[in-house]
Amino acid sequence: MLGGGMAGVPLAHRLAYKGLRTALIERAELGGTCLNRGCIPTKTMIASARVAHQAYLSEQWGVETSEVRVNLGRVVDRKDELVRSVRSGSERNVAQNPNVILMRGEARFTGSASWS
């Protein structure tokens, strides 16, 4: 299987649980673009922005706060920790599955496929 992204890892596990030995080839971190640079990091930072916005509007709800300040470094650290945590859980699950072999590197299909 090529790619340890958000589809490749679950598919490798599913095949492995059916008793098939599965090679999972990934050139970078498990989780693919969605986990490492896309969906998950973006949504995590948007959640922080939403909280800051709610705090900014809090007086409209009768809640008095001091000045709202965003510590971007802490927002980024929180995002990075979440991504690391999910990725390490995925790596741990792959390592513990005896029918999945993780190979680091690049791969491609060669030759024609026969779909009969």
N, C-alpha and C positions, 0 to 999 in steps of 0.2 A: 504494500500500500504506500502510495506517495503522499507525503504531507501529514503532519501531526497537528492539523488545525481542529476547528470545532466540529468538523464532520469526521475527519480521519481517525482521531483517537477513539470516539465512541464506536465507530465501525470496526476498528481493530479489536476492541474489547468484545464486541458482539460476536465476531467470527471466532475469537479465541475461546469464548465461553461455550461455543458450539463444538469445541475440540479441534479447531483448525489452527495450526501454527501460523502465525502472522508476522511478517516483517513490516515494521513501520519505519519509513525512511523520512527523516526530517533534517533540513540543513541548518535550522536555527532553533529557536525555543519552541517547545510544545505550546499549543494554543493558537498558533497562526496569527494572522493580522487582527482578528476580532479581539482576542484576549490581550495581545501585546501592544498594539498600536491603534486599535480601532474602537469597536463598540464599548468594551468594558472600561477602558481608561476615559473615554469621552463621557459616558454616562456617570461615572464616578465624579468627574469634575463638574458636570452639570448639576449633580445633586448638591455639591458644595455651594455652587452659585445660587441654587434655589433656596437653600437655607439662609444665605446672606441676604437675598432679596426679601425673604419673609421677615428676617430680623429688621431690615431697613424699614419695612412697612408696619412694624409691630405697634407703633403708636396709634394707628388706625383701629387697632383691636383693643385699645386700652392698656397696652403693655408698654411700659416705659423702659427703655434700655439706654445704655450709653452709646457713643458713636460706634457704628458698625465698621469694622475694619477686616479685611480679608488678608490672611497671611498665605500668600501664594505658595511659598516654600512648603508649608504644612499641608496645603491642599495637594500639591504634587507628591509629597512624601506619603500621604494617605493613599493616593491613587497607585503609586509604585508598590506599596506594601500589599494592597489588595491583589494586584496583578501577580506579584511574587507568590503570594499565598495560594492563589488558584493554580498557577503554573506548577508549583512544587507539589501540590496535591495530585495533579495530573501525572507528573513525572513519577511520583511514588506509586500511584495505581498501575502505571505501565510497568514499572520495575517489579512489582509484586505479582504480575500476571505471568505465569510460566509459559503461556502460549504466545505472548507478544514479545518480539525482539525489537528493541529500538536501535536503529542504525543512524548515526549522524553522518550526513553528507548530502550530496545532490544525486538525483536519479531522474531517469526519463524512460518512457516506453519507447522501444524500437521495434520495427516490424509492423505488420498489419494485424489487426484484430479480426477474429473470425466470430461472427455472431450468428449462430445457427439455432 
